[in-house]
Amino acid sequence: MLRLLLICVLLNLPHGVAFAQAKVGQARLDSLLAELPRVKPDTNRVKLLNGIGNEYLNSNLNEGINYASQALALAQRLTWKKGIAAAYTRLGNLYFTKSDYPQALTAYLSGLRMAEELKDKNRISTITGNVGGIYFLMANYPKALAYFGKALKGAKELGNKRGVFLWQGNIGNVYSEQGEFAKALDYQLKSLKLLEDIGFQRLDKENIFNDLGQTYLNLANYPQALSYLQNGLNLSKATGNKAILIRVYSNLSKLNFKIATDSNATSLTTLQKSSKTHTLQNANAYADSAVVLAKERGDLPYLYQAYQIRSQVQDALGEPQAAFASFKDFIKTKDLVINQQNANKIAVATLQYEFDKKETALHFEQQLTAAQLQKQIQQRTYLLYGVGMLVALLGLIVYGYTQKQKANLILYQQKEEINIQRTKAENALIELRATQTQLIQKEKMASLGELTAGIAHEIQNPLNFVNNFSEVSAELVTELEEEQQRADRDTKLEAEILVDLKQNLQKINHHGGRASAIVKGMLEHSRTDTGEKHPTDLNVLADEYLKLAYHGLKAKDKEFNAELVTDFEPDSGLLEVVPQEIGRVLLNLYNNAFYAVKDKQLTASPDYQPTVRVSTRQLNGYTEIRVSDNGTGILDTLKGKIFQPFFTTKPTGEGTGLGLSLSYDIVTKGHGGSLTVESLEGESTEFVIQLPALSQASVLSQKTPNYLRQYMNISSSHFGGF
């Protein structure tokens, strides 16, 4: 995450979060304080109080808030709008730096309203971007993009190149948080080029170097990531900027961990030029540095990230006890951060709603012409003299009160349903954590970091949907109440709102069920029992499951057709396997192949012929099964991840990411074989299974781990792709 960039980099601009200049020292502050008693209570005193508040930004935030509040009170007494706008902006900056986002938003929105009255385009652009920064830290990325986009447009209209650099970079940060790393890199490289044209200022280089290093890391471009992060580290050490150092240390720890655990050993020899163990030790040292600095500064979001990567590194170093201790610190710290974020989200959403409502009313009043106002006065006069109209009005009030009571009942029921769904999701999370504990004890912390991150991400998606739909439903109820209080009520609109509320509740229920399905799949992955093996004709097995997969897909999509090509070696013999398990592996690979060719057929030329090929042969004491297709292929950057649990490239709801992971375990752990993939992006994919011949397989254990055998009971919807 790049959250501190919004504080560190924005300090280079004149307003908003981007307000502060470099600290000039205690002498400057003492000089301003000495001048204060001699200044009369006029506009110059407002400026001086604002200046003192700014000087306290990097030392004593509470004192800064005190002086900025005095500046606001004096400016309001003087009715000096420019001073009021400046004081609100200064207060927003101080509260933002203090991480009091509700108070910061209150100040910014008040300053924004005043800046719009003054038509101060520069301040409007800056405060708009600052509000986007608050929503970014609240993880409300759609609103953050909207505000950053407005700020960028304003900076371009003003010819403010540093503003363009700033808001362009923050848009890139939003895309990075959303996992759209290619877009993020595009915006960050544009910002870097712009900075090279206009000249670097304080904090510019270390910030942009760290951001680019992190983005290249996410894109698995390790050489570029190492270059930028190392430069960012050197610059941060030189300036003593601990806020940026935390992020650089964390990213360098992740980079060294990725290089050490990458299946491609070239990274170790060409980049680190050292052993895997030494590289992991470097990663652990960087993670320790990040933990120390984050504790010192009280930066909880970066502290829990540092604990997380340290747990992964310690696990890879074979230190299960240390890794488990770091993991517990990660869970505890992350819970604190999530609780704080949730409280801030509620307060910020309430403030934004009240501000939008007032803005709507204000704009409506401004649009009324003098003639329209006079007409309203006349209408009100007629109503006062019309006894019949008065009775009708009273009747409407009574009716509106009744409808309001009904709406309140609906709101109460909706909240109860939301609480039920949230409780289900939280219970699912509790069950999931218990399952994770069992996996830790059984596998001695194997792959803990990546598995936990994948599960948390899968669970967070339905939780996000539940929260988003509940927020939208609350807005709909408010809109319904407002509509019911109007004299000229629109009953059709009210009915549409109630329909929307019902649909939202159904969606909340659906995504609660989605969370339960994920937990159920995880439980299947970790059960313990045995499975029996016996001699099996793989040719017959492969052919049967190929037909099963094809006809199953045809039943769902009658328009789909594909050419099935088989090349079975006649004398492949019998293999000692559990046929149901190998059948599930084949079914999974077949479904992947059919999905790929079907996906490619949507955009391919009319003469494209979807083809799936299956072949068997004997090779050096092994029986080899090849499943290939001429579909969309797999990106090179994804090949190393497709066998990880919960990793999927399918749209949300179409795949759980368990199919290839469990297939890999069945072949390697259950049958002593291998499962590999060969692919050309946009052209073809081929999975290769190698299983020991009967004479070799008999030496292996005749028992199969139960989590693989129980896997046969998982519905076929759990298969079908990575």
Order of alpha helices (4+ residues) and beta strands (2+ residues): alpha-alpha-alpha-alpha-alpha-alpha-alpha-alpha-alpha-alpha-alpha-alpha-alpha-alpha-alpha-alpha-alpha-alpha-alpha-alpha-beta-alpha-beta-beta-alpha-beta-beta-alpha-beta-beta-alpha-alpha
